[in-house]
């Protein structure tokens, strides 16, 4: 609340998802005002989806996880954001479907690489403007592992020989890398 007794708030609406960040202790009052404002717009706040949280504990919004914490190298509180756990689970589930052993008779390694490339390009396009490099590294290893399992099942190998390139053999079929795609990682935002 400012000196005039009004709340300093800004509403940025994206579909039906809302996040309110405040340092006010009057969270109940803020929620009540939001409920009234939404009802005037002909909208209803979902009681089960709505919650009030602290940015220091982190929260998920639009498949991103946001968290505010002190970063020593910056010497201040910053907000970082990266793919949420649910977004990572969905990524792995989709890669598992694309590289499933059930489809080894329908596609070869080049077709698998093409399908994975299309999926990863779209996924990375959404998350590229975040602090996702650590997540990208983890998911790249996952894609390589799934691709290797596909090759082994298709050719009846027990495992991929390191002499043949091991997990990295997938790149000879044209698989692109998810890592190194962060095209614009905005510097962490200082919290005032």
ROMAR-929955 format. One record per atom (N, C-alpha, C): residue in three letters; y, z, x. Coordinates in nm, 2 decimals. Each point is the difference from the previous one (the first is absolute). Layout:
N
<pt "ALA" <Y Z X>>
...
//
This chain:
192
<pt "UNK" <-0.12 0.00 0.08>>
<pt "UNK" <0.12 0.00 -0.08>>
<pt "UNK" <0.12 0.00 0.09>>
<pt "UNK" <0.10 -0.08 -0.03>>
<pt "UNK" <0.12 -0.01 0.08>>
<pt "UNK" <0.11 0.10 -0.05>>
<pt "UNK" <0.12 0.00 0.06>>
<pt "UNK" <0.10 0.10 -0.04>>
<pt "UNK" <0.05 -0.02 -0.14>>
<pt "UNK" <-0.02 -0.11 -0.06>>
<pt "UNK" <0.05 -0.02 -0.14>>
<pt "UNK" <-0.11 0.04 -0.10>>
<pt "UNK" <-0.11 0.05 0.05>>
<pt "UNK" <-0.11 0.04 -0.09>>
<pt "UNK" <-0.09 -0.11 -0.04>>
<pt "UNK" <0.01 -0.12 0.06>>
<pt "UNK" <-0.09 -0.11 -0.03>>
<pt "UNK" <-0.11 -0.02 0.10>>
<pt "UNK" <-0.11 -0.05 -0.04>>
<pt "UNK" <-0.11 -0.03 0.10>>
<pt "UNK" <0.03 -0.13 0.07>>
<pt "UNK" <-0.03 0.01 0.13>>
<pt "UNK" <0.01 -0.12 0.08>>
<pt "UNK" <-0.13 -0.07 0.00>>
<pt "UNK" <-0.01 -0.10 -0.08>>
<pt "UNK" <-0.13 -0.07 -0.02>>
<pt "UNK" <0.02 -0.15 -0.01>>
<pt "UNK" <-0.10 -0.07 0.04>>
<pt "UNK" <0.01 -0.15 -0.01>>
<pt "UNK" <-0.14 -0.04 -0.05>>
<pt "UNK" <0.00 -0.09 -0.10>>
<pt "UNK" <-0.13 -0.04 -0.06>>
<pt "UNK" <-0.02 -0.15 0.05>>
<pt "UNK" <-0.11 -0.02 0.07>>
<pt "UNK" <-0.04 -0.13 0.04>>
<pt "UNK" <-0.13 -0.02 -0.08>>
<pt "UNK" <-0.01 -0.10 -0.08>>
<pt "UNK" <-0.12 -0.01 -0.09>>
<pt "UNK" <-0.08 -0.12 0.05>>
<pt "UNK" <-0.13 0.02 0.01>>
<pt "UNK" <-0.10 -0.10 0.03>>
<pt "UNK" <-0.11 0.01 -0.10>>
<pt "UNK" <-0.01 -0.09 -0.10>>
<pt "UNK" <-0.10 0.01 -0.10>>
<pt "UNK" <0.01 0.13 -0.07>>
<pt "UNK" <-0.11 0.08 0.00>>
<pt "UNK" <0.00 0.13 -0.07>>
<pt "UNK" <-0.02 0.11 0.10>>
<pt "UNK" <0.02 -0.02 0.13>>
<pt "UNK" <-0.02 0.10 0.10>>
<pt "UNK" <0.14 0.06 0.04>>
<pt "UNK" <0.00 0.13 0.01>>
<pt "UNK" <0.12 0.07 0.04>>
<pt "UNK" <-0.03 0.11 0.10>>
<pt "UNK" <0.08 0.02 0.10>>
<pt "UNK" <0.00 0.11 0.09>>
<pt "UNK" <0.13 0.06 0.00>>
<pt "UNK" <0.00 0.13 -0.01>>
<pt "UNK" <0.13 0.08 0.01>>
<pt "UNK" <-0.01 0.09 0.12>>
<pt "UNK" <0.09 -0.02 0.10>>
<pt "UNK" <0.01 0.09 0.11>>
<pt "UNK" <0.12 0.08 -0.01>>
<pt "UNK" <-0.01 0.13 0.02>>
<pt "UNK" <0.11 0.09 -0.01>>
<pt "UNK" <-0.02 0.12 0.08>>
<pt "UNK" <0.11 0.06 0.04>>
<pt "UNK" <-0.01 0.13 0.07>>
<pt "UNK" <0.05 0.11 -0.10>>
<pt "UNK" <0.02 -0.03 -0.12>>
<pt "UNK" <0.04 0.09 -0.11>>
<pt "UNK" <-0.12 0.09 -0.04>>
<pt "UNK" <0.03 0.13 -0.03>>
<pt "UNK" <-0.10 0.09 -0.05>>
<pt "UNK" <-0.02 -0.02 -0.15>>
<pt "UNK" <0.08 -0.08 -0.06>>
<pt "UNK" <0.00 -0.01 -0.15>>
<pt "UNK" <-0.09 -0.12 -0.04>>
<pt "UNK" <-0.12 -0.01 0.05>>
<pt "UNK" <-0.08 -0.11 -0.02>>
<pt "UNK" <-0.04 -0.01 -0.15>>
<pt "UNK" <-0.02 0.11 -0.07>>
<pt "UNK" <-0.03 -0.01 -0.14>>
<pt "UNK" <0.12 -0.06 -0.08>>
<pt "UNK" <0.12 0.03 0.04>>
<pt "UNK" <0.12 -0.05 -0.07>>
<pt "UNK" <0.01 -0.15 0.03>>
<pt "UNK" <-0.03 -0.04 0.12>>
<pt "UNK" <0.00 -0.14 0.04>>
<pt "UNK" <-0.10 -0.08 -0.08>>
<pt "UNK" <-0.12 0.05 -0.01>>
<pt "UNK" <-0.11 -0.06 -0.08>>
<pt "UNK" <0.04 -0.02 -0.15>>
<pt "UNK" <0.07 0.11 -0.05>>
<pt "UNK" <0.04 -0.01 -0.14>>
<pt "UNK" <0.11 -0.11 -0.02>>
<pt "UNK" <0.09 -0.01 0.09>>
<pt "UNK" <0.11 -0.10 -0.01>>
<pt "UNK" <-0.07 -0.14 0.01>>
<pt "UNK" <-0.09 -0.02 0.10>>
<pt "UNK" <-0.07 -0.12 0.01>>
<pt "UNK" <-0.07 -0.04 -0.13>>
<pt "UNK" <-0.07 0.10 -0.06>>
<pt "UNK" <-0.07 -0.03 -0.12>>
<pt "UNK" <0.09 -0.04 -0.11>>
<pt "UNK" <0.12 0.06 -0.01>>
<pt "UNK" <0.10 -0.04 -0.10>>
<pt "UNK" <0.05 -0.14 0.02>>
<pt "UNK" <0.03 -0.03 0.13>>
<pt "UNK" <0.05 -0.13 0.03>>
<pt "UNK" <-0.10 -0.11 -0.03>>
<pt "UNK" <-0.12 0.03 0.03>>
<pt "UNK" <-0.11 -0.10 -0.02>>
<pt "UNK" <-0.02 -0.02 -0.15>>
<pt "UNK" <0.01 0.10 -0.08>>
<pt "UNK" <-0.02 -0.01 -0.14>>
<pt "UNK" <0.11 -0.08 -0.07>>
<pt "UNK" <0.12 0.01 0.06>>
<pt "UNK" <0.12 -0.08 -0.05>>
<pt "UNK" <-0.02 -0.14 0.03>>
<pt "UNK" <-0.08 -0.03 0.11>>
<pt "UNK" <-0.03 -0.14 0.03>>
<pt "UNK" <-0.12 -0.05 -0.07>>
<pt "UNK" <-0.06 0.08 -0.09>>
<pt "UNK" <-0.12 -0.04 -0.07>>
<pt "UNK" <-0.13 0.02 0.08>>
<pt "UNK" <0.01 0.08 0.11>>
<pt "UNK" <-0.12 0.02 0.09>>
<pt "UNK" <-0.04 0.14 -0.01>>
<pt "UNK" <-0.13 0.03 0.03>>
<pt "UNK" <-0.05 0.13 0.00>>
<pt "UNK" <-0.06 0.04 0.14>>
<pt "UNK" <0.03 0.12 0.04>>
<pt "UNK" <-0.05 0.04 0.13>>
<pt "UNK" <-0.14 0.05 -0.01>>
<pt "UNK" <-0.09 -0.05 0.09>>
<pt "UNK" <-0.14 0.04 -0.01>>
<pt "UNK" <-0.01 0.14 0.06>>
<pt "UNK" <-0.05 0.09 -0.08>>
<pt "UNK" <-0.01 0.14 0.05>>
<pt "UNK" <-0.11 0.01 0.11>>
<pt "UNK" <-0.11 -0.07 -0.01>>
<pt "UNK" <-0.11 0.01 0.09>>
<pt "UNK" <0.03 -0.07 0.14>>
<pt "UNK" <0.09 -0.10 -0.01>>
<pt "UNK" <0.03 -0.07 0.13>>
<pt "UNK" <0.12 0.06 0.06>>
<pt "UNK" <0.09 0.07 -0.07>>
<pt "UNK" <0.12 0.05 0.05>>
<pt "UNK" <-0.02 0.13 0.08>>
<pt "UNK" <0.06 0.01 0.11>>
<pt "UNK" <0.00 0.13 0.07>>
<pt "UNK" <0.12 0.01 0.09>>
<pt "UNK" <0.03 0.12 0.04>>
<pt "UNK" <0.11 0.02 0.09>>
<pt "UNK" <-0.06 0.05 0.13>>
<pt "UNK" <0.04 -0.07 0.11>>
<pt "UNK" <-0.06 0.04 0.13>>
<pt "UNK" <0.11 0.00 0.11>>
<pt "UNK" <-0.04 0.04 0.11>>
<pt "UNK" <0.09 0.01 0.12>>
<pt "UNK" <-0.04 -0.11 0.09>>
<pt "UNK" <0.11 -0.07 0.05>>
<pt "UNK" <-0.03 -0.12 0.09>>
<pt "UNK" <-0.07 0.04 0.13>>
<pt "UNK" <0.02 0.13 0.03>>
<pt "UNK" <-0.07 0.05 0.12>>
<pt "UNK" <-0.15 0.00 -0.01>>
<pt "UNK" <-0.05 0.02 -0.13>>
<pt "UNK" <-0.14 0.00 -0.03>>
<pt "UNK" <-0.05 -0.15 -0.01>>
<pt "UNK" <0.09 -0.09 -0.02>>
<pt "UNK" <-0.04 -0.14 -0.02>>
<pt "UNK" <-0.04 -0.03 -0.14>>
<pt "UNK" <0.02 -0.13 -0.03>>
<pt "UNK" <-0.03 -0.05 -0.14>>
<pt "UNK" <-0.03 -0.15 0.01>>
<pt "UNK" <-0.08 -0.04 -0.10>>
<pt "UNK" <-0.04 -0.15 -0.01>>
<pt "UNK" <0.09 -0.06 -0.10>>
<pt "UNK" <0.04 -0.12 0.03>>
<pt "UNK" <0.09 -0.08 -0.09>>
<pt "UNK" <-0.02 -0.15 0.03>>
<pt "UNK" <-0.04 -0.08 -0.10>>
<pt "UNK" <-0.02 -0.14 0.01>>
<pt "UNK" <-0.09 -0.04 0.12>>
<pt "UNK" <-0.11 0.08 0.01>>
<pt "UNK" <-0.10 -0.02 0.11>>
<pt "UNK" <0.04 0.04 0.14>>
<pt "UNK" <0.12 0.06 0.01>>
<pt "UNK" <0.04 0.05 0.13>>
<pt "UNK" <-0.01 0.15 0.00>>
<pt "UNK" <-0.02 0.06 0.11>>
<pt "UNK" <0.01 0.15 0.01>>
<pt "UNK" <0.13 0.03 0.08>>
<pt "UNK" <0.09 0.08 -0.06>>
<pt "UNK" <0.12 0.04 0.07>>
<pt "UNK" <-0.01 0.14 0.04>>
<pt "UNK" <0.05 0.03 0.12>>
<pt "UNK" <0.00 0.14 0.04>>
<pt "UNK" <0.12 0.03 0.09>>
<pt "UNK" <0.06 0.11 -0.01>>
<pt "UNK" <0.12 0.04 0.08>>
<pt "UNK" <-0.04 0.11 0.10>>
<pt "UNK" <0.03 -0.03 0.12>>
<pt "UNK" <-0.04 0.10 0.11>>
<pt "UNK" <0.09 -0.01 0.12>>
<pt "UNK" <-0.01 0.10 0.08>>
<pt "UNK" <0.08 0.00 0.12>>
<pt "UNK" <-0.07 -0.08 0.11>>
<pt "UNK" <0.07 -0.10 0.06>>
<pt "UNK" <-0.06 -0.08 0.10>>
<pt "UNK" <0.07 0.03 0.13>>
<pt "UNK" <-0.07 0.06 0.10>>
<pt "UNK" <0.06 0.05 0.12>>
<pt "UNK" <0.07 -0.11 0.08>>
<pt "UNK" <-0.05 -0.12 0.00>>
<pt "UNK" <0.07 -0.10 0.08>>
<pt "UNK" <0.13 -0.05 -0.06>>
<pt "UNK" <0.02 0.02 -0.13>>
<pt "UNK" <0.12 -0.03 -0.06>>
<pt "UNK" <0.09 0.13 -0.01>>
<pt "UNK" <-0.06 0.12 0.02>>
<pt "UNK" <0.07 0.12 -0.01>>
<pt "UNK" <0.06 0.03 -0.14>>
<pt "UNK" <-0.06 -0.05 -0.10>>
<pt "UNK" <0.05 0.03 -0.14>>
<pt "UNK" <-0.11 -0.02 -0.10>>
<pt "UNK" <0.03 0.03 -0.12>>
<pt "UNK" <-0.09 -0.02 -0.11>>
<pt "UNK" <0.01 -0.15 -0.04>>
<pt "UNK" <-0.12 -0.07 -0.02>>
<pt "UNK" <0.00 -0.14 -0.03>>
<pt "UNK" <-0.10 -0.02 -0.12>>
<pt "UNK" <0.01 -0.10 -0.07>>
<pt "UNK" <-0.09 -0.04 -0.11>>
<pt "UNK" <-0.08 -0.12 0.05>>
<pt "UNK" <-0.13 0.02 0.01>>
<pt "UNK" <-0.09 -0.12 0.03>>
<pt "UNK" <-0.08 -0.03 -0.12>>
<pt "UNK" <-0.04 -0.13 0.00>>
<pt "UNK" <-0.08 -0.04 -0.12>>
<pt "UNK" <-0.10 -0.11 0.05>>
<pt "UNK" <-0.12 0.01 -0.06>>
<pt "UNK" <-0.11 -0.09 0.05>>
<pt "UNK" <-0.10 -0.01 -0.12>>
<pt "UNK" <-0.10 -0.09 0.01>>
<pt "UNK" <-0.09 -0.02 -0.12>>
<pt "UNK" <-0.07 0.14 -0.04>>
<pt "UNK" <0.00 0.02 -0.13>>
<pt "UNK" <-0.07 0.12 -0.05>>
<pt "UNK" <-0.15 0.00 0.02>>
<pt "UNK" <-0.06 0.11 -0.01>>
<pt "UNK" <-0.15 0.01 0.01>>
<pt "UNK" <-0.06 -0.09 -0.10>>
<pt "UNK" <0.05 0.00 -0.12>>
<pt "UNK" <-0.06 -0.08 -0.11>>
<pt "UNK" <0.02 -0.15 0.04>>
<pt "UNK" <0.11 -0.04 0.06>>
<pt "UNK" <0.02 -0.14 0.04>>
<pt "UNK" <-0.10 -0.04 0.11>>
<pt "UNK" <-0.03 0.09 0.09>>
<pt "UNK" <-0.10 -0.02 0.10>>
<pt "UNK" <-0.14 -0.01 -0.06>>
<pt "UNK" <-0.03 0.08 -0.09>>
<pt "UNK" <-0.13 -0.01 -0.07>>
<pt "UNK" <-0.02 -0.13 -0.07>>
<pt "UNK" <0.11 -0.04 -0.07>>
<pt "UNK" <-0.01 -0.13 -0.07>>
<pt "UNK" <-0.02 -0.12 0.10>>
<pt "UNK" <0.07 0.01 0.12>>
<pt "UNK" <-0.01 -0.10 0.10>>
<pt "UNK" <-0.15 -0.01 0.04>>
<pt "UNK" <-0.06 0.12 0.04>>
<pt "UNK" <-0.14 0.00 0.04>>
<pt "UNK" <-0.09 -0.05 -0.10>>
<pt "UNK" <0.02 0.04 -0.13>>
<pt "UNK" <-0.09 -0.05 -0.11>>
<pt "UNK" <0.01 -0.15 -0.01>>
<pt "UNK" <0.12 -0.06 0.01>>
<pt "UNK" <0.01 -0.14 -0.01>>
<pt "UNK" <-0.06 -0.08 0.12>>
<pt "UNK" <0.02 0.06 0.12>>
<pt "UNK" <-0.07 -0.06 0.12>>
<pt "UNK" <-0.15 0.00 -0.02>>
<pt "UNK" <-0.05 0.12 -0.05>>
<pt "UNK" <-0.14 0.01 -0.02>>
<pt "UNK" <-0.06 -0.10 -0.10>>
<pt "UNK" <0.08 -0.03 -0.10>>
<pt "UNK" <-0.04 -0.10 -0.10>>
<pt "UNK" <0.00 -0.14 0.06>>
<pt "UNK" <0.10 -0.03 0.08>>
<pt "UNK" <0.01 -0.14 0.06>>
<pt "UNK" <-0.11 -0.02 0.10>>
<pt "UNK" <-0.03 0.11 0.08>>
<pt "UNK" <-0.10 -0.01 0.11>>
<pt "UNK" <-0.14 0.05 -0.05>>
<pt "UNK" <-0.02 0.01 -0.12>>
<pt "UNK" <-0.13 0.06 -0.05>>
<pt "UNK" <-0.12 -0.08 0.04>>
<pt "UNK" <-0.11 0.07 0.03>>
<pt "UNK" <-0.12 -0.07 0.03>>
<pt "UNK" <-0.06 -0.08 -0.11>>
<pt "UNK" <0.05 0.03 -0.12>>
<pt "UNK" <-0.04 -0.08 -0.12>>
<pt "UNK" <0.05 -0.14 0.00>>
<pt "UNK" <0.10 -0.03 0.08>>
<pt "UNK" <0.06 -0.14 0.00>>
<pt "UNK" <-0.03 -0.07 0.12>>
<pt "UNK" <-0.09 0.05 0.09>>
<pt "UNK" <-0.02 -0.07 0.13>>
<pt "UNK" <-0.07 -0.14 -0.03>>
<pt "UNK" <-0.06 -0.02 -0.11>>
<pt "UNK" <-0.06 -0.13 -0.03>>
<pt "UNK" <0.10 -0.10 -0.05>>
<pt "UNK" <0.12 0.05 -0.04>>
<pt "UNK" <0.10 -0.08 -0.06>>
<pt "UNK" <0.11 -0.04 0.10>>
<pt "UNK" <0.01 0.07 0.11>>
<pt "UNK" <0.11 -0.04 0.09>>
<pt "UNK" <-0.04 0.03 0.15>>
<pt "UNK" <0.06 -0.08 0.08>>
<pt "UNK" <-0.03 0.02 0.15>>
<pt "UNK" <0.12 0.09 0.06>>
<pt "UNK" <-0.01 0.01 0.13>>
<pt "UNK" <0.10 0.09 0.06>>
<pt "UNK" <0.14 -0.06 -0.01>>
<pt "UNK" <0.02 -0.13 0.01>>
<pt "UNK" <0.13 -0.06 -0.01>>
<pt "UNK" <0.07 0.02 -0.14>>
<pt "UNK" <-0.08 -0.01 -0.10>>
<pt "UNK" <0.05 0.02 -0.13>>
<pt "UNK" <0.03 0.15 -0.02>>
<pt "UNK" <-0.09 0.09 0.05>>
<pt "UNK" <0.03 0.14 0.00>>
<pt "UNK" <0.14 0.03 0.07>>
<pt "UNK" <0.02 -0.06 0.11>>
<pt "UNK" <0.12 0.03 0.08>>
<pt "UNK" <0.12 -0.05 -0.08>>
<pt "UNK" <-0.01 -0.12 -0.07>>
<pt "UNK" <0.11 -0.05 -0.08>>
<pt "UNK" <0.03 0.09 -0.12>>
<pt "UNK" <-0.10 0.05 -0.07>>
<pt "UNK" <0.02 0.09 -0.11>>
<pt "UNK" <0.07 0.13 0.05>>
<pt "UNK" <-0.06 0.06 0.11>>
<pt "UNK" <0.06 0.12 0.05>>
<pt "UNK" <0.15 -0.02 0.05>>
<pt "UNK" <0.02 -0.11 0.06>>
<pt "UNK" <0.14 -0.03 0.05>>
<pt "UNK" <0.10 -0.01 -0.12>>
<pt "UNK" <-0.04 -0.06 -0.11>>
<pt "UNK" <0.09 -0.01 -0.12>>
<pt "UNK" <0.02 0.14 -0.05>>
<pt "UNK" <-0.10 0.08 -0.02>>
<pt "UNK" <0.02 0.13 -0.05>>
<pt "UNK" <0.08 0.09 0.09>>
<pt "UNK" <-0.03 0.00 0.13>>
<pt "UNK" <0.08 0.08 0.10>>
<pt "UNK" <0.15 -0.04 0.01>>
<pt "UNK" <0.02 -0.13 -0.01>>
<pt "UNK" <0.14 -0.05 0.00>>
<pt "UNK" <0.08 0.05 -0.12>>
<pt "UNK" <-0.06 -0.01 -0.12>>
<pt "UNK" <0.07 0.06 -0.11>>
<pt "UNK" <0.02 0.14 0.00>>
<pt "UNK" <-0.10 0.08 0.05>>
<pt "UNK" <0.01 0.14 0.01>>
<pt "UNK" <0.10 0.04 0.10>>
<pt "UNK" <0.00 -0.06 0.12>>
<pt "UNK" <0.10 0.03 0.10>>
<pt "UNK" <0.14 -0.04 -0.04>>
<pt "UNK" <0.01 -0.11 -0.08>>
<pt "UNK" <0.14 -0.03 -0.05>>
<pt "UNK" <0.06 0.11 -0.08>>
<pt "UNK" <-0.08 0.07 -0.07>>
<pt "UNK" <0.05 0.11 -0.08>>
<pt "UNK" <0.04 0.12 0.08>>
<pt "UNK" <-0.08 0.03 0.10>>
<pt "UNK" <0.01 0.13 0.08>>
<pt "UNK" <0.07 -0.02 0.13>>
<pt "UNK" <0.05 -0.12 0.04>>
<pt "UNK" <0.05 -0.03 0.13>>
<pt "UNK" <0.13 0.08 0.03>>
<pt "UNK" <0.08 0.03 -0.10>>
<pt "UNK" <0.12 0.07 0.02>>
<pt "UNK" <-0.02 0.15 -0.01>>
<pt "UNK" <-0.09 0.05 0.08>>
<pt "UNK" <-0.03 0.14 -0.01>>
<pt "UNK" <-0.05 0.05 0.14>>
<pt "UNK" <-0.04 0.13 0.01>>
<pt "UNK" <-0.05 0.05 0.12>>
<pt "UNK" <-0.15 0.00 0.00>>
<pt "UNK" <-0.05 -0.12 -0.02>>
<pt "UNK" <-0.15 -0.02 -0.03>>
<pt "UNK" <-0.08 -0.04 0.12>>
<pt "UNK" <0.05 0.00 0.12>>
<pt "UNK" <-0.07 -0.05 0.12>>
<pt "UNK" <-0.13 0.08 0.02>>
<pt "UNK" <0.00 0.13 -0.02>>
<pt "UNK" <-0.12 0.08 0.02>>
<pt "UNK" <-0.11 -0.04 -0.10>>
<pt "UNK" <0.05 -0.02 -0.13>>
<pt "UNK" <-0.09 -0.04 -0.11>>
<pt "UNK" <-0.06 -0.14 0.03>>
<pt "UNK" <0.09 -0.09 0.05>>
<pt "UNK" <-0.05 -0.13 0.03>>
<pt "UNK" <-0.11 0.00 0.11>>
<pt "UNK" <0.02 0.08 0.10>>
<pt "UNK" <-0.10 0.01 0.11>>
<pt "UNK" <-0.13 0.04 -0.06>>
<pt "UNK" <0.00 0.11 -0.08>>
<pt "UNK" <-0.12 0.05 -0.07>>
<pt "UNK" <-0.07 -0.11 -0.08>>
<pt "UNK" <0.08 -0.07 -0.08>>
<pt "UNK" <-0.06 -0.10 -0.09>>
<pt "UNK" <-0.05 -0.12 0.07>>
<pt "UNK" <0.06 -0.03 0.12>>
<pt "UNK" <-0.04 -0.12 0.08>>
<pt "UNK" <-0.14 0.03 0.05>>
<pt "UNK" <-0.03 0.12 0.04>>
<pt "UNK" <-0.13 0.04 0.05>>
<pt "UNK" <-0.10 -0.01 -0.12>>
<pt "UNK" <0.04 0.04 -0.12>>
<pt "UNK" <-0.09 0.00 -0.11>>
<pt "UNK" <-0.03 -0.15 -0.04>>
<pt "UNK" <0.09 -0.09 0.01>>
<pt "UNK" <-0.02 -0.14 -0.03>>
<pt "UNK" <-0.10 -0.06 0.10>>
<pt "UNK" <0.02 0.03 0.13>>
<pt "UNK" <-0.09 -0.05 0.10>>
<pt "UNK" <-0.14 0.05 -0.02>>
<pt "UNK" <-0.02 0.13 -0.04>>
<pt "UNK" <-0.13 0.06 -0.02>>
<pt "UNK" <-0.07 -0.07 -0.12>>
<pt "UNK" <0.08 -0.02 -0.11>>
<pt "UNK" <-0.06 -0.07 -0.12>>
<pt "UNK" <-0.04 -0.14 0.03>>
<pt "UNK" <0.09 -0.07 0.08>>
<pt "UNK" <-0.03 -0.14 0.04>>
<pt "UNK" <-0.13 0.00 0.08>>
<pt "UNK" <-0.01 0.09 0.10>>
<pt "UNK" <-0.12 0.01 0.08>>
<pt "UNK" <-0.13 0.03 -0.08>>
<pt "UNK" <0.01 0.08 -0.10>>
<pt "UNK" <-0.11 0.03 -0.09>>
<pt "UNK" <-0.04 -0.13 -0.07>>
<pt "UNK" <0.10 -0.07 -0.05>>
<pt "UNK" <-0.03 -0.13 -0.07>>
<pt "UNK" <-0.07 -0.10 0.09>>
<pt "UNK" <0.04 -0.01 0.13>>
<pt "UNK" <-0.06 -0.09 0.09>>
<pt "UNK" <-0.15 0.05 0.02>>
<pt "UNK" <-0.02 0.12 0.03>>
<pt "UNK" <-0.13 0.06 0.02>>
<pt "UNK" <-0.09 -0.03 -0.12>>
<pt "UNK" <0.04 0.03 -0.12>>
<pt "UNK" <-0.08 -0.02 -0.11>>
<pt "UNK" <-0.03 -0.15 -0.02>>
<pt "UNK" <0.10 -0.09 0.02>>
<pt "UNK" <-0.02 -0.14 -0.03>>
<pt "UNK" <-0.10 -0.06 0.10>>
<pt "UNK" <0.00 0.05 0.13>>
<pt "UNK" <-0.08 -0.06 0.10>>
<pt "UNK" <-0.12 0.09 0.04>>
<pt "UNK" <-0.02 0.10 -0.08>>
<pt "UNK" <-0.11 0.10 0.03>>
<pt "UNK" <0.00 0.06 0.14>>
<pt "UNK" <0.12 0.03 0.04>>
<pt "UNK" <0.01 0.08 0.13>>
<pt "UNK" <-0.01 0.15 -0.03>>
<pt "UNK" <-0.05 0.07 0.09>>
<pt "UNK" <0.00 0.15 -0.02>>
<pt "UNK" <0.14 0.05 0.04>>
<pt "UNK" <0.07 -0.06 0.10>>
<pt "UNK" <0.13 0.04 0.03>>
<pt "UNK" <0.07 -0.12 0.08>>
<pt "UNK" <0.13 0.00 0.01>>
<pt "UNK" <0.07 -0.10 0.08>>
<pt "UNK" <0.00 0.04 0.14>>
<pt "UNK" <-0.05 -0.09 0.09>>
<pt "UNK" <-0.01 0.03 0.14>>
<pt "UNK" <0.14 0.00 0.06>>
<pt "UNK" <0.03 0.09 0.09>>
<pt "UNK" <0.13 0.00 0.07>>
<pt "UNK" <0.01 -0.12 0.09>>
<pt "UNK" <-0.11 -0.05 0.04>>
<pt "UNK" <0.00 -0.13 0.08>>
<pt "UNK" <0.05 -0.11 -0.08>>
<pt "UNK" <-0.02 0.00 -0.13>>
<pt "UNK" <0.06 -0.10 -0.09>>
<pt "UNK" <0.14 0.03 -0.05>>
<pt "UNK" <0.05 0.11 0.04>>
<pt "UNK" <0.14 0.04 -0.04>>
<pt "UNK" <0.00 0.12 -0.10>>
<pt "UNK" <-0.12 0.05 -0.04>>
<pt "UNK" <0.00 0.11 -0.09>>
<pt "UNK" <0.08 -0.02 -0.13>>
<pt "UNK" <0.07 0.11 -0.03>>
<pt "UNK" <0.09 -0.01 -0.12>>
<pt "UNK" <0.11 -0.11 0.00>>
<pt "UNK" <0.04 -0.03 0.13>>
<pt "UNK" <0.10 -0.10 0.01>>
<pt "UNK" <-0.04 -0.14 -0.02>>
<pt "UNK" <-0.13 -0.02 -0.02>>
<pt "UNK" <-0.05 -0.13 -0.03>>
<pt "UNK" <0.06 -0.07 -0.12>>
<pt "UNK" <0.05 0.09 -0.10>>
<pt "UNK" <0.06 -0.05 -0.12>>
<pt "UNK" <0.12 -0.09 0.03>>
<pt "UNK" <0.07 0.02 0.11>>
<pt "UNK" <0.12 -0.08 0.03>>
<pt "UNK" <-0.03 -0.14 0.03>>
<pt "UNK" <-0.12 -0.03 0.05>>
<pt "UNK" <-0.03 -0.14 0.03>>
<pt "UNK" <-0.01 -0.08 -0.13>>
<pt "UNK" <-0.01 0.06 -0.11>>
<pt "UNK" <-0.01 -0.07 -0.13>>
<pt "UNK" <0.13 -0.01 -0.07>>
<pt "UNK" <0.11 0.04 0.07>>
<pt "UNK" <0.13 -0.02 -0.05>>
<pt "UNK" <0.06 0.12 -0.07>>
<pt "UNK" <-0.06 0.12 0.01>>
<pt "UNK" <0.06 0.12 -0.06>>
<pt "UNK" <0.13 0.03 0.07>>
<pt "UNK" <0.10 0.03 -0.08>>
<pt "UNK" <0.13 0.04 0.06>>
<pt "UNK" <0.01 0.15 0.00>>
<pt "UNK" <0.09 0.05 0.08>>
<pt "UNK" <0.01 0.15 0.01>>
<pt "UNK" <0.10 0.05 -0.10>>
<pt "UNK" <-0.03 0.12 -0.05>>
<pt "UNK" <0.09 0.07 -0.09>>
<pt "UNK" <0.10 0.08 0.09>>
<pt "UNK" <-0.04 0.04 0.12>>
<pt "UNK" <0.08 0.07 0.09>>
<pt "UNK" <0.11 -0.09 0.06>>
<pt "UNK" <0.11 0.06 0.03>>
<pt "UNK" <0.11 -0.08 0.06>>
<pt "UNK" <0.08 -0.08 -0.10>>
<pt "UNK" <-0.02 0.03 -0.13>>
<pt "UNK" <0.08 -0.07 -0.11>>
<pt "UNK" <0.12 0.07 -0.05>>
<pt "UNK" <0.03 0.12 0.05>>
<pt "UNK" <0.11 0.07 -0.05>>
<pt "UNK" <0.12 -0.08 0.04>>
<pt "UNK" <0.06 -0.07 -0.09>>
<pt "UNK" <0.11 -0.09 0.03>>
<pt "UNK" <0.13 0.07 0.01>>
<pt "UNK" <0.02 0.11 -0.08>>
<pt "UNK" <0.13 0.07 0.00>>
<pt "UNK" <-0.03 0.14 -0.04>>
<pt "UNK" <-0.03 0.08 0.10>>
<pt "UNK" <-0.01 0.14 -0.03>>
<pt "UNK" <0.13 0.07 0.02>>
<pt "UNK" <0.06 0.03 -0.12>>
<pt "UNK" <0.13 0.06 0.00>>
<pt "UNK" <0.00 0.13 0.07>>
<pt "UNK" <0.10 0.04 0.09>>
<pt "UNK" <-0.01 0.13 0.06>>
<pt "UNK" <-0.01 0.11 -0.10>>
<pt "UNK" <-0.07 0.11 0.02>>
<pt "UNK" <-0.01 0.10 -0.09>>
<pt "UNK" <0.14 0.05 -0.05>>
<pt "UNK" <0.01 0.03 -0.13>>
<pt "UNK" <0.13 0.03 -0.06>>
<pt "UNK" <0.03 0.15 0.02>>
<pt "UNK" <0.12 0.03 0.05>>
<pt "UNK" <0.03 0.14 0.02>>
<pt "UNK" <0.03 0.06 -0.14>>
<pt "UNK" <-0.05 0.12 -0.01>>
<pt "UNK" <0.03 0.08 -0.13>>
<pt "UNK" <0.11 0.09 0.03>>
<pt "UNK" <0.10 -0.01 -0.09>>
<pt "UNK" <0.12 0.09 0.02>>
<pt "UNK" <-0.01 0.12 -0.08>>
//
